[in-house]
């Protein structure tokens, strides 16, 4: 596990402005560890605060050697390519890092520990394969439905549409407001940041609900529990939303959506339905005719990165007028609007 004071290097070669770079960008935005640099030869000489809306000074370098001399201790693989496979082109860098005494944080489905343990140089060095489940859960039994706290689940219209970002922004907002809040990490970024959680997409289907339930029950003493979202009910390659709903029995939901998208990122042939109808679908499935309470989508977290300031504000105004619920971009405008009315 990553210790809070360890100095980190982020590997993001070629994906600094790609959806597949979300691991690295999430780490750059939220990880409290010192981050000495980002490896991406395409943007070497720049800084993360010049490339993204991230208020942090992290220089970008061409090669690993340029950062090693600064006392780096951990290499974090900040790219999540499709299918979670580690490309062969990464292996020389991983081997160089291990030979240089760095530990490795790997958030992909391909594991590294079994392949590279023999390259460990010292007792302080380690390889953390984040997506390996740490326990086998019991079959879920809707225990979370009996809790009296508020459980906020992030749901989305697509993969990589801002569910993790919205959840973490709300979590940090609640901490600043001194609200008693917990966070259930369900993906590699959240687990890396929190030090614990469940790699939901690495669990067997029969175990997924129970794993979510176990994590929510571990947080039961908190007034508010934020549950990191995964996937989408709309996506043919995702089964994540239903176990998140059943395991957490949410009381509230935030819908996350990329403002410029009318179709899924991949497969692009699938059109995103009207948000009003999609909200109704999520509420209906989360409730099941009142069986699991009456959870509502209480706000929309838009990703307006591709829109101008004027376009973003106009779209937010349009959605609020149409849907009668608060809408914001949590990075541009903060989370206050979508949480303050019900917390």
N, C-alpha and C positions, 0 to 999 in steps of 0.2 A: 504494500500500500504506500502511496505517496505521502511523505511527511511534509508538514506545512512550511518548513524552512528550506526544503531542497530546491536547488536552482535548476530550472527547466529550459530545455530547447524544444521548440515546436518544429516538426517536419511537415511542410505543406507544399512541397515542390509541384508547381504547375496548377495548383488548385486554390490559390488564395482568393479567387473571385468565382469559385464554383460552389454549387450546392454540396458537392462531395467534400468540401473543406469545412463543413459545419462543425466537425469535432474540434478542429483547431481554433476556429473563430469563437466557439463557445468557451473553450479553455482560455483564450486570450482575453475574453470579456470578463469572465467570472472567477478564474482560478486565483487564489490569494498568494500562491507561491511566486517568488521572483522568477520572471521569464526573461532570460538573457537575450534571446533572439529567435527569429523564425528563419528556417531554411527554405528559400524559394528563389532560384537563380533568375527567374523571369522578372522579379521585382527587387533584386538586390540593390542596396543603397537607399531604399525607401524605409518607411516606418509604418507600423500597423495603423497609427492614427491618421496617416495620409491616404490609406487604402480603404478604411472602413470607419463607421461611426463608433469608434472604440476609444475611450478617453484613457489611453495608456501608452507609455513610451516603450515600444518594443521594436528595435531595429531588425531589418531583414537582410540576411546574408546569402551569399552564393553557395558556400560550402560549410560543412560541419566543422572543419579545422578552425575556421575563423572564430567560432564560439567556444570551442573546447578550452582555450587558454584563459577564459574568463571564469573558470571554476565551475563549469556545468557539471551537474550530477545525474540528470535524468533526461533521456530523449523520449518525447511523447509523440507518437504517430498521430498527426492531426488530420488525416484524410480518411474518409470512409467511402471507398469505391463500391460500385454496385456489387452486391453479393457478398461483401465483406471479405474478399480475397486479397491477400498480400501479393502485389505484383513482384515478379522476379527481379525487376529493376531496383527494388528497395533493399534487397538482401545485402549487397555490398555495404550500404550505409549502416544497416543494422549490425552487421558484423564489425564494422569499424567502430561503432559506438560501444559495443561490448568489449572489444579489445582495448578501448580507451578507458574502460572502467565505468562507463555510464550504465545506469539502470534503464529499463525500457517499460513504458506504458503503452500497451497495445489494445485498442478498442475494437479490433476486427474479429470476425468469426474464426479466421485462420489463427491458430495459436502458435506462439513462439517458444514457450518454456521448454517443451519437449524436444525442440530442435536445437536449442542453443544454450542449454544449461552448462554444457561443457566449456563454453566460452566465458563463463563468469570468472572474473579475475580476483575478487575479494569477498569477504563475508558481508560487507555492507551493500553489495550489488545484488539486484534482483530483476526478474522479469514478471510483470503483472499483466496477465491476459484477462482483461476486464470482463469479457463476455462469457466467462465460465461460471455457471450457476454455483452458488456456495451452499445450497441446501435443497433437499427434496421436500416440497411442501405437502401438507395434507390437502385433500379435496375440499374445495371451498364450500362454505355452508351459510353464506350471507351474514356472517357475524357482524360485519361493519354496519349493517342496517340498524343494529340495535344501539349504536353509539349516539351520543347527544351532541357531538361536535359538528363543525362544518367541514365538509370534504369537497374540495374544489378540483375537478378533473379538467385537464386540457384536452379538447377534441379538435379535429382539423378536417379541412376539405381535401388534404393531400399529405403526402410525405413532405418533409423538409419545408414546412410552411410557418414555423415559428412556435410550435408547442412548447419545446424545451425553453426557449428564450422567454416566452410569456410567463411560464411557470416560475422560472428563476427570478424574473423581475418582480413578480407578485410576492414571492417568498422574501426577497430582500426588502421590498417596500414594507411588508408586515413586520419584519425585524426592526426596521427603523422606527416604525410606529409603536414598537414595544408590544405588539400582539404576540401571543403565545402560539407560534407557528412551527409546524414540522414539514418536511419535504420527503416525498417518496420518489426516489430515483428509479427509473425503469429502463434507461438506456445507457450507453457507454459514457456519454458526456456527464450526465448526472451522477453516475456511480463514481467516476473519476473525481468530480468536484466534492461530493459528499463523503467519499470513502466507503460507502455501502449502498446497497440497493439490489435490484434484480435485473439481469439482462433478459428482458421479457421475450425478445425474439430468439433467444437461445434455449428457451424452456419448451418441453413437450406441451402440446395443446391441453392435455388433461391436467397438467400441473400449473398452467398459467394463472387461472383464477385464484387458486389457492396461494400462489406466491404473492400476488397482489394483496390478497386479503391478509396474509401474514404480516406484510410490511405496513399496511394501514393499521392493523391492530397493535403493532409495535409503537405506533405514533398516537395511540388513542387518547393519551392524556393531554394532547395539545388542543387548544381551542379551535385552531384552523389547521387542516392538513392539505397541502398542495400536492397533487398527484401529477407527475410528469406524463404527458401524453405520448402516444406512439401511433404511427400509421393513420389510417382513415377508413371509415365504413365504406367510402366510395371506391377505395383502391382495390383492384382484384388481387394484388399481391400481399394484402395485409389482413391479418386476423387479430390484430392487437387491441382494437377498441373494445370489443365485447368483453374480454376478460378484465380489462381495466374497469369497465362499468360494473360488472358483476362482483369483482373482487373488492372494489372501493365503495360500492353503493353510494355514489356521489350525492351530495345535497345541492351542489351548484356546478355549472360547467362554463367554461370560456371557449368560444369557437375561434379557432385560429385559421387565417386565410391569407394567401398572397394576393394582394390587391389587383395585380395586373393579369392574373390567370383566369381564363375562361374554361380551360381544359386541364387535365392532369399533366404534370411534367412528363411522365412516362407511365403508361401509354397515352400519348397525346390525343388519341381518337376518342377518349372518354371525356364527355363534357361535364363540367361542374354544374349541378342543378341550381335553381334559385335558392339563395341562402335561407329564405323563409322556410322553404320545404325541407332543406337539409337540417335546419335547426329542429323542426318538428320531428324529423326522423330520429335524431339523437335523443331528444327528450322522451320520445315514445319508447325507444329501446332501453333507455336507462331506467324508465319507470315500470314498463310492462304492466300497463293498465293499473297502476297504483301499487303493484306488488312490492316494489322497492322504493316507495315514497313518491315524491313529485318533484324530481330535480329539474331545474330550469337553466337554460343558457342565459346568463345574466350580463354578458357582454361579449364583444367581438374584438379580438386582438389582430389587427391587420399588419401585414408586412408590406410597407409602402416604399421599399428600397428603390424600386424601378420607377416610381412616380416623382414628379417635381413637388415642391412644397405646395404649390397652388393646387395641383391635381390631387394630392393626398388629402388636403383639407376639404376639397369639394366632394371627394368620394366618401369621406367620413360623414359629412353633412347629409349626403344623399342616403347612405345606409341608415343613419339614425332616424331620418324622416320616414323611411320605408318600413323599418323593422321595429321602431319604438324601443330600442335598447341601446345602451351606450356603446360607442365604438372609439377605438384609439389605435395608434401605433405605439407600442410600449417603449420602443427605443427613441423615437422622435419626441413623443409627448408625455411619456410616463404612464403609469397604470391607474392613477387615482380615479379616473372617471369610471372604470369598469369594476372597481371593488368597493368604493367608499359608500355606496348606497345600501349594501347588504352586509357589510362587516361591522 
